[in-house]
């Protein structure tokens, strides 16, 4: 009887350790997100067993800059940082919409304070800079926006990808696969 209870507890513990799937929310602009930065990054994360949800302003079909479409799983206002291990801001020209958006800035700040993985690609690192979480941190961004993140105290590094602690930034669509790999690595540490 005692061995049976010990075995059952051991199996429950093992199951609970392996059933804790990491979860990420990818935040896309209401229009003109960069397709590769969403779809390639998402594919990499899912291939590593990470559950990915997509959030935007509304739950309606959104078209990327290259024509692919996505229907978000949840509204930005419904994102509960505690439900996720990582927050990813997708770039593309539409990401400017979130540069001063209180919901987006609040999500970035809360995730950072709670030591979650916070990632942004292309021009989206400007969101992190405006949320005041890049101050004194190494980061990259689409080159045209380097001045914006430096103004907010970031240490700009001209590279395709930069990780500084739990903050991961990438410079554009050419880095989408590497971006996904680095996010997965950080989540699975």
C-alpha positions, 0 to 999 in steps of 0.5 A: 500500500505504502509503495503504491502511494509513493509511486502515485505521488512520484508519477503526479510530481513527474507529470506536473513537472513536464506538463508546465508548458511555457506560454507566450503572447505575441502582440501585433499591431491592428494593421501592417505588422511584419509577416515574418516577425509574427509567423516565423517567430511563432513557428519556431516557438511552437516547434519547441513546445511553447504555447503561443497566443496572438493579441491585438487591439481587436479580434478581427482579421489583420493583414500583415505588410506582405499580405498574410492574415491572422485573427488574434486569440485575444484583445490587448486589453485582455492580456493578463501578464500572469498568464504568460512566461513571455511577452513578444512585440512584433514589428512592422510599420504598424507597431508605431501604433503601440509606441505610446499606447498605455495598454502596451506600455503597461504590459511591457512594464509589468512583464519586466517587473515580474521578470518575464521574458520581454522581447521586441523586433524591428521597430517594436523595441521603441515600445520597450524604450518608451516603457522605460525598461531599456534604460541601461540595457543593451538593445537593438532596433531597426536602424532608423529608430536607434536614436529613439531607444538611445534617447530613453537610455538604451545602449544601442548595439548594431546587431541582428539580435541582442539579449540583455537578461530577460530582454531580447531585441532583434533588428528586423525580419531577417532575424525572425528565426534567430529571434524565436530561437533566443526567446525559446532558449530564455524561456526554457532555461 
